[in-house]
Amino acid sequence: MSAGIILIGPPGVGKGTQAQLLTERRGLVHLSSGDIFRAEIASQSDLGRLAKRYIDEGRLVPNGITIEMMAKRLRTGEVRRNGFILDGFPRTVRQAEALDDDFGDLDLTLMGVVSLTASDDTILQRLAERGRADDDIETVRRRLQVFREETAPVIEHYKGKGIYRPVNSDQTIENVFSDIEECLGQ
């Protein structure tokens, strides 16, 4: 049975950075919904054009599209051999419930759900420094509001399963990683 980790949190808390460290040090496959969507947008596929509309408005891409996209990647041999890190997915309770169903079907399990947190000021500063087109201040504020409204309930979903672990990401990258490892029992 292959096992994985979910990294959850608003944009700018360091999910991608921590996922990269976990990939390097544990050999897990990093599945980032944001990276997958950006690749689709760059290729100008139908999915990419549709996703771009939602992302540009600071809204979540609809559940059905996102769920199928991630389930397809969870079925790969690489994920089944090495385990996985989900970064930016699930973002809604509906996605979390679909993921729970997929885990049973795919013989996958979760080591933990790590919620990275940071202050809004820290998030805004980090995203301004990152300089991506979808990181302008108004879009970021909308994304933070969407996170609070739609993604925060996912945390409650996983708290109920006893696998939720909060980590303060308002510290050095190495300290955040150390806290994640501690949460996962490593």
N, CA and C atoms as an extended XYZ file, in Angstrom:
558
Properties=species:S:1:pos:R:3:atomname:S:1:resname:S:1:resid:I:1 pbc="F F F"
N         0.852       -1.178        0.000 N   MET     1
C         0.000        0.000        0.000 CA  MET     1
C         0.893        1.234        0.000 C   MET     1
N         0.625        2.144       -0.898 N   SER     2
C         1.387        3.383       -1.017 CA  SER     2
C         0.780        4.442       -0.100 C   SER     2
N         1.650        5.275        0.485 N   ALA     3
C         1.184        6.290        1.421 CA  ALA     3
C         1.619        7.673        0.960 C   ALA     3
N         0.881        8.667        1.408 N   GLY     4
C         1.199       10.024        1.012 CA  GLY     4
C         0.847       11.042        2.072 C   GLY     4
N         1.107       12.283        1.700 N   ILE     5
C         0.921       13.446        2.567 CA  ILE     5
C         0.116       14.480        1.798 C   ILE     5
N        -0.764       15.167        2.491 N   ILE     6
C        -1.442       16.327        1.923 CA  ILE     6
C        -0.871       17.563        2.613 C   ILE     6
N        -0.440       18.530        1.802 N   LEU     7
C        -0.050       19.843        2.320 CA  LEU     7
C        -1.189       20.791        1.997 C   LEU     7
N        -1.709       21.452        3.016 N   ILE     8
C        -2.839       22.344        2.827 CA  ILE     8
C        -2.501       23.705        3.429 C   ILE     8
N        -3.049       24.737        2.845 N   GLY     9
C        -2.834       26.085        3.355 CA  GLY     9
C        -3.079       27.086        2.247 C   GLY     9
N        -3.210       28.344        2.611 N   PRO    10
C        -3.447       29.376        1.604 CA  PRO    10
C        -2.215       29.575        0.724 C   PRO    10
N        -2.364       30.294       -0.379 N   PRO    11
C        -1.204       30.567       -1.230 CA  PRO    11
C        -0.149       31.335       -0.439 C   PRO    11
N         1.111       31.034       -0.706 N   GLY    12
C         2.193       31.788       -0.092 CA  GLY    12
C         2.699       31.264        1.238 C   GLY    12
N         2.182       30.117        1.715 N   VAL    13
C         2.652       29.588        2.995 CA  VAL    13
C         3.843       28.648        2.842 C   VAL    13
N         4.219       28.346        1.614 N   GLY    14
C         5.398       27.510        1.385 CA  GLY    14
C         5.105       26.060        1.069 C   GLY    14
N         3.883       25.768        0.614 N   LYS    15
C         3.551       24.379        0.285 CA  LYS    15
C         4.492       23.825       -0.778 C   LYS    15
N         4.740       24.585       -1.821 N   GLY    16
C         5.613       24.118       -2.896 CA  GLY    16
C         7.038       23.887       -2.435 C   GLY    16
N         7.547       24.793       -1.624 N   THR    17
C         8.909       24.656       -1.092 CA  THR    17
C         9.026       23.411       -0.225 C   THR    17
N         8.073       23.212        0.664 N   GLN    18
C         8.118       22.050        1.545 CA  GLN    18
C         7.893       20.752        0.766 C   GLN    18
N         7.029       20.791       -0.232 N   ALA    19
C         6.814       19.607       -1.063 CA  ALA    19
C         8.104       19.221       -1.781 C   ALA    19
N         8.837       20.210       -2.251 N   GLN    20
C        10.107       19.935       -2.930 CA  GLN    20
C        11.090       19.263       -1.963 C   GLN    20
N        11.163       19.761       -0.735 N   LEU    21
C        12.047       19.149        0.261 CA  LEU    21
C        11.618       17.715        0.586 C   LEU    21
N        10.322       17.508        0.735 N   LEU    22
C         9.818       16.163        1.019 CA  LEU    22
C        10.097       15.222       -0.152 C   LEU    22
N         9.993       15.742       -1.371 N   THR    23
C        10.290       14.943       -2.559 CA  THR    23
C        11.762       14.538       -2.561 C   THR    23
N        12.636       15.507       -2.316 N   GLU    24
C        14.076       15.236       -2.324 CA  GLU    24
C        14.481       14.274       -1.219 C   GLU    24
N        13.920       14.420       -0.047 N   ARG    25
C        14.393       13.660        1.110 CA  ARG    25
C        13.655       12.349        1.331 C   ARG    25
N        12.441       12.234        0.799 N   ARG    26
C        11.668       11.010        1.004 CA  ARG    26
C        11.384       10.257       -0.295 C   ARG    26
N        11.659       10.892       -1.449 N   GLY    27
C        11.408       10.236       -2.727 CA  GLY    27
C         9.948       10.187       -3.130 C   GLY    27
N         9.113       10.996       -2.487 N   LEU    28
C         7.690       11.031       -2.815 CA  LEU    28
C         7.454       11.784       -4.124 C   LEU    28
N         6.356       11.476       -4.787 N   VAL    29
C         5.980       12.167       -6.020 CA  VAL    29
C         5.162       13.398       -5.647 C   VAL    29
N         5.600       14.566       -6.126 N   HIS    30
C         4.930       15.835       -5.828 CA  HIS    30
C         3.837       16.075       -6.859 C   HIS    30
N         2.602       16.143       -6.405 N   LEU    31
C         1.456       16.421       -7.268 CA  LEU    31
C         0.872       17.769       -6.862 C   LEU    31
N         1.208       18.809       -7.612 N   SER    32
C         0.750       20.161       -7.331 CA  SER    32
C        -0.352       20.535       -8.306 C   SER    32
N        -1.532       20.809       -7.776 N   SER    33
C        -2.629       21.204       -8.669 CA  SER    33
C        -2.272       22.489       -9.410 C   SER    33
N        -1.603       23.417       -8.727 N   GLY    34
C        -1.220       24.670       -9.380 CA  GLY    34
C        -0.272       24.439      -10.544 C   GLY    34
N         0.757       23.598      -10.345 N   ASP    35
C         1.702       23.296      -11.424 CA  ASP    35
C         1.006       22.601      -12.580 C   ASP    35
N         0.103       21.685      -12.253 N   ILE    36
C        -0.622       20.956      -13.306 CA  ILE    36
C        -1.496       21.919      -14.094 C   ILE    36
N        -2.195       22.812      -13.389 N   PHE    37
C        -3.020       23.789      -14.093 CA  PHE    37
C        -2.171       24.732      -14.934 C   PHE    37
N        -1.028       25.215      -14.390 N   ARG    38
C        -0.168       26.118      -15.164 CA  ARG    38
C         0.349       25.438      -16.430 C   ARG    38
N         0.668       24.145      -16.343 N   ALA    39
C         1.123       23.410      -17.532 CA  ALA    39
C         0.002       23.317      -18.565 C   ALA    39
N        -1.210       23.068      -18.096 N   GLU    40
C        -2.354       23.011      -19.008 CA  GLU    40
C        -2.606       24.373      -19.654 C   GLU    40
N        -2.477       25.435      -18.872 N   ILE    41
C        -2.669       26.787      -19.403 CA  ILE    41
C        -1.603       27.099      -20.435 C   ILE    41
N        -0.351       26.766      -20.140 N   ALA    42
C         0.753       27.030      -21.068 CA  ALA    42
C         0.566       26.269      -22.375 C   ALA    42
N         0.012       25.065      -22.295 N   SER    43
C        -0.203       24.278      -23.515 CA  SER    43
C        -1.448       24.724      -24.268 C   SER    43
N        -2.216       25.626      -23.664 N   GLN    44
C        -3.454       26.157      -24.243 CA  GLN    44
C        -4.465       25.064      -24.590 C   GLN    44
N        -4.480       24.020      -23.748 N   SER    45
C        -5.472       22.958      -23.921 CA  SER    45
C        -6.846       23.501      -23.534 C   SER    45
N        -7.892       22.752      -23.866 N   ASP    46
C        -9.240       23.157      -23.472 CA  ASP    46
C        -9.328       23.282      -21.948 C   ASP    46
N        -8.763       22.297      -21.235 N   LEU    47
C        -8.754       22.347      -19.776 CA  LEU    47
C        -7.988       23.570      -19.290 C   LEU    47
N        -6.867       23.864      -19.927 N   GLY    48
C        -6.055       25.015      -19.545 CA  GLY    48
C        -6.785       26.332      -19.722 C   GLY    48
N        -7.480       26.471      -20.835 N   ARG    49
C        -8.228       27.719      -21.072 CA  ARG    49
C        -9.363       27.875      -20.060 C   ARG    49
N       -10.023       26.768      -19.765 N   LEU    50
C       -11.107       26.805      -18.784 CA  LEU    50
C       -10.554       27.134      -17.395 C   LEU    50
N        -9.482       26.462      -17.006 N   ALA    51
C        -8.873       26.701      -15.702 CA  ALA    51
C        -8.408       28.144      -15.583 C   ALA    51
N        -7.839       28.687      -16.650 N   LYS    52
C        -7.316       30.060      -16.624 CA  LYS    52
C        -8.408       31.062      -16.271 C   LYS    52
N        -9.589       30.870      -16.809 N   ARG    53
C       -10.702       31.784      -16.495 CA  ARG    53
C       -10.944       31.843      -14.990 C   ARG    53
N       -11.001       30.693      -14.375 N   TYR    54
C       -11.256       30.643      -12.930 CA  TYR    54
C       -10.084       31.210      -12.136 C   TYR    54
N        -8.881       30.807      -12.483 N   ILE    55
C        -7.689       31.237      -11.755 CA  ILE    55
C        -7.504       32.744      -11.853 C   ILE    55
N        -7.707       33.309      -13.056 N   ASP    56
C        -7.558       34.755      -13.239 CA  ASP    56
C        -8.535       35.553      -12.383 C   ASP    56
N        -9.671       34.957      -12.074 N   GLU    57
C       -10.672       35.619      -11.241 CA  GLU    57
C       -10.467       35.321       -9.760 C   GLU    57
N        -9.423       34.532       -9.428 N   GLY    58
C        -9.156       34.191       -8.044 CA  GLY    58
C       -10.116       33.155       -7.497 C   GLY    58
N       -10.792       32.428       -8.392 N   ARG    59
C       -11.759       31.406       -7.971 CA  ARG    59
C       -11.153       30.017       -8.126 C   ARG    59
N       -11.770       29.051       -7.457 N   LEU    60
C       -11.332       27.662       -7.586 CA  LEU    60
C       -11.829       27.068       -8.895 C   LEU    60
N       -11.006       26.221       -9.504 N   VAL    61
C       -11.421       25.460      -10.675 CA  VAL    61
C       -12.474       24.466      -10.187 C   VAL    61
N       -13.549       24.228      -10.948 N   PRO    62
C       -14.632       23.356      -10.476 CA  PRO    62
C       -14.156       21.970      -10.029 C   PRO    62
N       -14.876       21.427       -9.038 N   ASN    63
C       -14.525       20.144       -8.435 CA  ASN    63
C       -14.323       19.022       -9.441 C   ASN    63
N       -15.264       18.851      -10.347 N   GLY    64
C       -15.198       17.716      -11.270 CA  GLY    64
C       -13.908       17.679      -12.068 C   GLY    64
N       -13.510       18.811      -12.585 N   ILE    65
C       -12.284       18.900      -13.386 CA  ILE    65
C       -11.068       18.596      -12.518 C   ILE    65
N       -11.024       19.214      -11.359 N   THR    66
C        -9.879       19.057      -10.468 CA  THR    66
C        -9.772       17.628       -9.946 C   THR    66
N       -10.874       17.035       -9.543 N   ILE    67
C       -10.875       15.672       -9.008 CA  ILE    67
C       -10.360       14.691      -10.053 C   ILE    67
N       -10.870       14.760      -11.263 N   GLU    68
C       -10.438       13.821      -12.308 CA  GLU    68
C        -8.968       14.008      -12.649 C   GLU    68
N        -8.532       15.263      -12.698 N   MET    69
C        -7.130       15.557      -13.001 CA  MET    69
C        -6.209       14.913      -11.963 C   MET    69
N        -6.538       15.041      -10.692 N   MET    70
C        -5.683       14.499       -9.643 CA  MET    70
C        -5.800       12.975       -9.555 C   MET    70
N        -6.998       12.445       -9.712 N   ALA    71
C        -7.180       10.986       -9.658 CA  ALA    71
C        -6.366       10.307      -10.759 C   ALA    71
N        -6.313       10.924      -11.920 N   LYS    72
C        -5.527       10.372      -13.032 CA  LYS    72
C        -4.054       10.249      -12.631 C   LYS    72
N        -3.537       11.255      -11.955 N   ARG    73
C        -2.130       11.226      -11.550 CA  ARG    73
C        -1.874       10.270      -10.390 C   ARG    73
N        -2.862       10.104       -9.507 N   LEU    74
C        -2.712        9.167       -8.391 CA  LEU    74
C        -2.674        7.715       -8.874 C   LEU    74
N        -3.179        7.459      -10.068 N   ARG    75
C        -3.205        6.097      -10.616 CA  ARG    75
C        -1.875        5.672      -11.240 C   ARG    75
N        -0.925        6.581      -11.352 N   THR    76
C         0.325        6.253      -12.044 CA  THR    76
C         1.171        5.275      -11.232 C   THR    76
N         1.960        4.499      -11.934 N   GLY    77
C         2.847        3.542      -11.293 CA  GLY    77
C         3.855        4.205      -10.377 C   GLY    77
N         4.345        5.364      -10.764 N   GLU    78
C         5.332        6.088       -9.952 CA  GLU    78
C         4.755        6.429       -8.570 C   GLU    78
N         3.521        6.904       -8.539 N   VAL    79
C         2.871        7.238       -7.272 CA  VAL    79
C         2.676        5.973       -6.441 C   VAL    79
N         2.261        4.927       -7.081 N   ARG    80
C         1.995        3.676       -6.362 CA  ARG    80
C         3.280        3.059       -5.801 C   ARG    80
N         4.412        3.295       -6.463 N   ARG    81
C         5.699        2.781       -5.977 CA  ARG    81
C         6.305        3.656       -4.886 C   ARG    81
N         6.231        4.979       -5.057 N   ASN    82
C         6.997        5.912       -4.226 CA  ASN    82
C         6.195        6.670       -3.176 C   ASN    82
N         4.891        6.686       -3.282 N   GLY    83
C         4.094        7.536       -2.413 CA  GLY    83
C         3.961        8.924       -3.025 C   GLY    83
N         3.288        9.826       -2.340 N   PHE    84
C         2.925       11.104       -2.961 CA  PHE    84
C         2.789       12.221       -1.951 C   PHE    84
N         2.861       13.429       -2.480 N   ILE    85
C         2.550       14.651       -1.746 CA  ILE    85
C         1.504       15.385       -2.576 C   ILE    85
N         0.373       15.665       -1.994 N   LEU    86
C        -0.638       16.472       -2.661 CA  LEU    86
C        -0.486       17.902       -2.169 C   LEU    86
N        -0.316       18.811       -3.106 N   ASP    87
C        -0.073       20.220       -2.817 CA  ASP    87
C        -1.147       21.022       -3.540 C   ASP    87
N        -2.056       21.616       -2.781 N   GLY    88
C        -3.127       22.405       -3.394 CA  GLY    88
C        -4.364       21.587       -3.706 C   GLY    88
N        -4.424       20.388       -3.217 N   PHE    89
C        -5.564       19.497       -3.412 CA  PHE    89
C        -5.632       18.557       -2.224 C   PHE    89
N        -6.800       18.368       -1.642 N   PRO    90
C        -8.117       18.899       -1.996 CA  PRO    90
C        -8.324       20.315       -1.455 C   PRO    90
N        -9.156       21.056       -2.160 N   ARG    91
C        -9.451       22.435       -1.756 CA  ARG    91
C       -10.883       22.626       -1.279 C   ARG    91
N       -11.692       21.613       -1.449 N   THR    92
C       -13.073       21.671       -0.967 CA  THR    92
C       -13.385       20.352       -0.271 C   THR    92
N       -14.419       20.348        0.573 N   VAL    93
C       -14.830       19.121        1.240 CA  VAL    93
C       -15.241       18.090        0.198 C   VAL    93
N       -15.912       18.512       -0.855 N   ARG    94
C       -16.309       17.573       -1.925 CA  ARG    94
C       -15.083       16.891       -2.524 C   ARG    94
N       -14.006       17.644       -2.752 N   GLN    95
C       -12.775       17.056       -3.280 CA  GLN    95
C       -12.161       16.097       -2.260 C   GLN    95
N       -12.192       16.455       -0.974 N   ALA    96
C       -11.644       15.580        0.068 CA  ALA    96
C       -12.425       14.270        0.134 C   ALA    96
N       -13.738       14.354        0.030 N   GLU    97
C       -14.564       13.142        0.057 CA  GLU    97
C       -14.283       12.267       -1.164 C   GLU    97
N       -14.145       12.883       -2.338 N   ALA    98
C       -13.816       12.123       -3.554 CA  ALA    98
C       -12.448       11.475       -3.415 C   ALA    98
N       -11.506       12.203       -2.816 N   LEU    99
C       -10.165       11.670       -2.600 CA  LEU    99
C       -10.222       10.472       -1.652 C   LEU    99
N       -11.008       10.559       -0.587 N   ASP   100
C       -11.174        9.430        0.330 CA  ASP   100
C       -11.648        8.192       -0.428 C   ASP   100
N       -12.614        8.371       -1.318 N   ASP   101
C       -13.122        7.256       -2.119 CA  ASP   101
C       -12.040        6.702       -3.039 C   ASP   101
N       -11.286        7.613       -3.686 N   ASP   102
C       -10.217        7.181       -4.591 CA  ASP   102
C        -9.132        6.416       -3.844 C   ASP   102
N        -8.804        6.842       -2.628 N   PHE   103
C        -7.777        6.148       -1.855 CA  PHE   103
C        -8.165        4.688       -1.647 C   PHE   103
N        -9.422        4.450       -1.306 N   GLY   104
C        -9.881        3.075       -1.112 CA  GLY   104
C        -9.775        2.265       -2.392 C   GLY   104
N       -10.182        2.862       -3.502 N   ASP   105
C       -10.136        2.174       -4.797 CA  ASP   105
C        -8.714        1.914       -5.264 C   ASP   105
N        -7.791        2.822       -4.942 N   LEU   106
C        -6.418        2.741       -5.442 CA  LEU   106
C        -5.450        2.109       -4.441 C   LEU   106
N        -5.941        1.678       -3.286 N   ASP   107
C        -5.105        1.094       -2.243 CA  ASP   107
C        -4.016        2.067       -1.801 C   ASP   107
N        -4.416        3.322       -1.567 N   LEU   108
C        -3.524        4.373       -1.084 CA  LEU   108
C        -3.964        4.768        0.324 C   LEU   108
N        -3.047        5.333        1.080 N   THR   109
C        -3.370        5.797        2.429 CA  THR   109
C        -2.647        7.111        2.708 C   THR   109
N        -3.085        7.807        3.744 N   LEU   110
C        -2.469        9.074        4.129 CA  LEU   110
C        -1.641        8.914        5.396 C   LEU   110
N        -0.398        9.423        5.367 N   MET   111
C         0.427        9.498        6.572 CA  MET   111
C        -0.038       10.666        7.430 C   MET   111
N        -0.478       11.739        6.769 N   GLY   112
C        -0.923       12.904        7.509 CA  GLY   112
C        -1.344       14.024        6.580 C   GLY   112
N        -2.098       14.952        7.157 N   VAL   113
C        -2.508       16.170        6.478 CA  VAL   113
C        -1.860       17.314        7.241 C   VAL   113
N        -0.897       17.990        6.600 N   VAL   114
C        -0.141       19.052        7.240 CA  VAL   114
C        -0.690       20.389        6.742 C   VAL   114
N        -1.174       21.188        7.682 N   SER   115
C        -1.722       22.505        7.369 CA  SER   115
C        -0.673       23.558        7.696 C   SER   115
N        -0.165       24.216        6.653 N   LEU   116
C         0.812       25.293        6.836 CA  LEU   116
C         0.063       26.604        7.029 C   LEU   116
N         0.461       27.361        8.045 N   THR   117
C        -0.200       28.622        8.359 CA  THR   117
C         0.813       29.760        8.385 C   THR   117
N         0.340       30.948        8.085 N   ALA   118
C         1.152       32.167        8.163 CA  ALA   118
C         0.197       33.346        8.229 C   ALA   118
N         0.690       34.471        8.686 N   SER   119
C        -0.135       35.678        8.746 CA  SER   119
C        -0.404       36.195        7.336 C   SER   119
N        -1.495       36.941        7.181 N   ASP   120
C        -1.803       37.537        5.874 CA  ASP   120
C        -0.670       38.444        5.407 C   ASP   120
N        -0.080       39.201        6.326 N   ASP   121
C         1.026       40.096        5.951 CA  ASP   121
C         2.195       39.304        5.368 C   ASP   121
N         2.529       38.196        6.000 N   THR   122
C         3.616       37.348        5.498 CA  THR   122
C         3.266       36.797        4.125 C   THR   122
N         2.051       36.329        3.979 N   ILE   123
C         1.606       35.767        2.696 CA  ILE   123
C         1.684       36.819        1.598 C   ILE   123
N         1.158       38.018        1.851 N   LEU   124
C         1.178       39.073        0.839 CA  LEU   124
C         2.610       39.441        0.461 C   LEU   124
N         3.497       39.511        1.440 N   GLN   125
C         4.902       39.834        1.169 CA  GLN   125
C         5.564       38.740        0.329 C   GLN   125
N         5.354       37.480        0.708 N   ARG   126
C         5.953       36.366       -0.039 CA  ARG   126
C         5.467       36.334       -1.481 C   ARG   126
N         4.177       36.527       -1.675 N   LEU   127
C         3.637       36.459       -3.034 CA  LEU   127
C         4.082       37.646       -3.875 C   LEU   127
N         4.229       38.804       -3.261 N   ALA   128
C         4.732       39.969       -4.001 CA  ALA   128
C         6.153       39.703       -4.481 C   ALA   128
N         6.949       39.035       -3.644 N   GLU   129
C         8.330       38.716       -4.012 CA  GLU   129
C         8.396       37.637       -5.082 C   GLU   129
N         7.404       36.752       -5.102 N   ARG   130
C         7.377       35.657       -6.075 CA  ARG   130
C         7.167       36.196       -7.485 C   ARG   130
N         6.314       37.209       -7.619 N   GLY   131
C         6.167       37.935       -8.873 CA  GLY   131
C         5.447       37.245      -10.008 C   GLY   131
N         4.617       36.226       -9.718 N   ARG   132
C         3.853       35.598      -10.796 CA  ARG   132
C         2.672       36.481      -11.174 C   ARG   132
N         2.228       36.348      -12.423 N   ALA   133
C         1.125       37.177      -12.933 CA  ALA   133
C        -0.150       37.000      -12.113 C   ALA   133
N        -0.396       35.789      -11.583 N   ASP   134
C        -1.623       35.554      -10.822 CA  ASP   134
C        -1.468       35.917       -9.340 C   ASP   134
N        -0.394       36.643       -9.007 N   ASP   135
C        -0.145       37.034       -7.627 CA  ASP   135
C        -0.336       38.523       -7.363 C   ASP   135
N        -1.104       39.240       -8.210 N   ASP   136
C        -1.342       40.648       -7.912 CA  ASP   136
C        -2.177       40.738       -6.636 C   ASP   136
N        -2.081       41.865       -5.951 N   ILE   137
C        -2.623       42.009       -4.599 CA  ILE   137
C        -4.125       41.705       -4.503 C   ILE   137
N        -4.901       42.168       -5.469 N   GLU   138
C        -6.349       41.926       -5.406 CA  GLU   138
C        -6.683       40.462       -5.634 C   GLU   138
N        -5.993       39.826       -6.564 N   THR   139
C        -6.218       38.401       -6.805 CA  THR   139
C        -5.832       37.595       -5.577 C   THR   139
N        -4.719       37.949       -4.954 N   VAL   140
C        -4.274       37.245       -3.748 CA  VAL   140
C        -5.303       37.407       -2.632 C   VAL   140
N        -5.819       38.596       -2.461 N   ARG   141
C        -6.843       38.797       -1.415 CA  ARG   141
C        -8.083       37.951       -1.682 C   ARG   141
N        -8.488       37.870       -2.960 N   ARG   142
C        -9.632       37.016       -3.307 CA  ARG   142
C        -9.298       35.555       -3.010 C   ARG   142
N        -8.080       35.143       -3.342 N   ARG   143
C        -7.676       33.752       -3.102 CA  ARG   143
C        -7.648       33.436       -1.599 C   ARG   143
N        -7.212       34.382       -0.784 N   LEU   144
C        -7.226       34.175        0.667 CA  LEU   144
C        -8.668       34.045        1.182 C   LEU   144
N        -9.554       34.871        0.653 N   GLN   145
C       -10.958       34.797        1.056 CA  GLN   145
C       -11.578       33.472        0.614 C   GLN   145
N       -11.277       33.054       -0.608 N   VAL   146
C       -11.774       31.762       -1.093 CA  VAL   146
C       -11.241       30.642       -0.208 C   VAL   146
N        -9.968       30.725        0.165 N   PHE   147
C        -9.396       29.696        1.050 CA  PHE   147
C       -10.186       29.631        2.349 C   PHE   147
N       -10.424       30.773        2.949 N   ARG   148
C       -11.139       30.791        4.234 CA  ARG   148
C       -12.550       30.220        4.107 C   ARG   148
N       -13.203       30.525        3.006 N   GLU   149
C       -14.586       30.091        2.834 CA  GLU   149
C       -14.703       28.639        2.386 C   GLU   149
N       -13.851       28.226        1.449 N   GLU   150
C       -14.045       26.929        0.817 CA  GLU   150
C       -13.041       25.866        1.248 C   GLU   150
N       -11.823       26.253        1.556 N   THR   151
C       -10.804       25.255        1.868 CA  THR   151
C       -10.674       25.016        3.365 C   THR   151
N       -10.860       26.024        4.175 N   ALA   152
C       -10.748       25.834        5.624 CA  ALA   152
C       -11.649       24.696        6.123 C   ALA   152
N       -12.869       24.499        5.585 N   PRO   153
C       -13.672       23.356        6.038 CA  PRO   153
C       -13.009       21.991        5.769 C   PRO   153
N       -12.089       21.924        4.828 N   VAL   154
C       -11.362       20.685        4.571 CA  VAL   154
C       -10.537       20.307        5.801 C   VAL   154
N       -10.022       21.321        6.480 N   ILE   155
C        -9.255       21.078        7.700 CA  ILE   155
C       -10.127       20.347        8.722 C   ILE   155
N       -11.369       20.790        8.882 N   GLU   156
C       -12.285       20.132        9.815 CA  GLU   156
C       -12.536       18.684        9.399 C   GLU   156
N       -12.634       18.444        8.095 N   HIS   157
C       -12.820       17.083        7.570 CA  HIS   157
C       -11.693       16.166        8.054 C   HIS   157
N       -10.454       16.649        7.951 N   TYR   158
C        -9.308       15.820        8.335 CA  TYR   158
C        -9.069       15.797        9.844 C   TYR   158
N        -9.459       16.843       10.551 N   LYS   159
C        -9.372       16.798       12.017 CA  LYS   159
C       -10.210       15.642       12.535 C   LYS   159
N       -11.370       15.449       11.931 N   GLY   160
C       -12.259       14.365       12.334 CA  GLY   160
C       -11.659       12.989       12.096 C   GLY   160
N       -10.691       12.887       11.221 N   LYS   161
C       -10.033       11.604       10.926 CA  LYS   161
C        -8.782       11.389       11.776 C   LYS   161
N        -8.393       12.406       12.550 N   GLY   162
C        -7.245       12.269       13.431 CA  GLY   162
C        -5.889       12.312       12.745 C   GLY   162
N        -5.832       12.836       11.513 N   ILE   163
C        -4.552       12.877       10.781 CA  ILE   163
C        -4.111       14.301       10.463 C   ILE   163
N        -4.801       15.277       11.016 N   TYR   164
C        -4.510       16.692       10.774 CA  TYR   164
C        -3.380       17.165       11.682 C   TYR   164
N        -2.407       17.880       11.096 N   ARG   165
C        -1.277       18.417       11.863 CA  ARG   165
C        -0.988       19.847       11.414 C   ARG   165
N        -1.185       20.864       12.291 N   PRO   166
C        -0.860       22.246       11.918 CA  PRO   166
C         0.629       22.535       12.096 C   PRO   166
N         1.185       23.344       11.189 N   VAL   167
C         2.579       23.769       11.269 CA  VAL   167
C         2.639       25.252       10.930 C   VAL   167
N         3.280       26.035       11.799 N   ASN   168
C         3.461       27.465       11.568 CA  ASN   168
C         4.570       27.654       10.535 C   ASN   168
N         4.252       28.243        9.405 N   SER   169
C         5.269       28.448        8.364 CA  SER   169
C         5.874       29.847        8.404 C   SER   169
N         5.613       30.571        9.487 N   ASP   170
C         6.220       31.888        9.707 CA  ASP   170
C         7.583       31.721       10.379 C   ASP   170
N         8.399       30.812        9.847 N   GLN   171
C         9.733       30.539       10.373 CA  GLN   171
C        10.613       30.095        9.207 C   GLN   171
N        11.855       29.741        9.495 N   THR   172
C        12.765       29.362        8.408 CA  THR   172
C        12.268       28.109        7.697 C   THR   172
N        12.673       27.953        6.463 N   ILE   173
C        12.294       26.790        5.659 CA  ILE   173
C        12.694       25.497        6.366 C   ILE   173
N        13.916       25.442        6.885 N   GLU   174
C        14.388       24.230        7.567 CA  GLU   174
C        13.595       23.943        8.839 C   GLU   174
N        13.233       24.989        9.591 N   ASN   175
C        12.440       24.774       10.806 CA  ASN   175
C        11.041       24.270       10.462 C   ASN   175
N        10.456       24.800        9.390 N   VAL   176
C         9.144       24.312        8.952 CA  VAL   176
C         9.262       22.839        8.576 C   VAL   176
N        10.307       22.506        7.798 N   PHE   177
C        10.500       21.117        7.391 CA  PHE   177
C        10.681       20.209        8.602 C   PHE   177
N        11.462       20.654        9.566 N   SER   178
C        11.684       19.880       10.782 CA  SER   178
C        10.355       19.641       11.513 C   SER   178
N         9.526       20.676       11.584 N   ASP   179
C         8.214       20.533       12.235 CA  ASP   179
C         7.324       19.541       11.468 C   ASP   179
N         7.388       19.574       10.141 N   ILE   180
C         6.618       18.622        9.339 CA  ILE   180
C         7.083       17.202        9.613 C   ILE   180
N         8.391       16.993        9.613 N   GLU   181
C         8.938       15.659        9.880 CA  GLU   181
C         8.493       15.169       11.258 C   GLU   181
N         8.520       16.080       12.236 N   GLU   182
C         8.081       15.715       13.587 CA  GLU   182
C         6.607       15.315       13.601 C   GLU   182
N         5.785       16.071       12.865 N   CYS   183
C         4.345       15.765       12.765 CA  CYS   183
C         4.100       14.384       12.159 C   CYS   183
N         4.955       14.021       11.224 N   LEU   184
C         4.794       12.751       10.515 CA  LEU   184
C         5.476       11.594       11.234 C   LEU   184
N         6.084       11.907       12.379 N   GLY   185
C         6.728       10.866       13.164 CA  GLY   185
C         8.077       10.434       12.634 C   GLY   185
N         8.789       11.345       12.008 N   GLN   186
C        10.106       10.997       11.434 CA  GLN   186
C        11.218       11.676       12.188 C   GLN   186
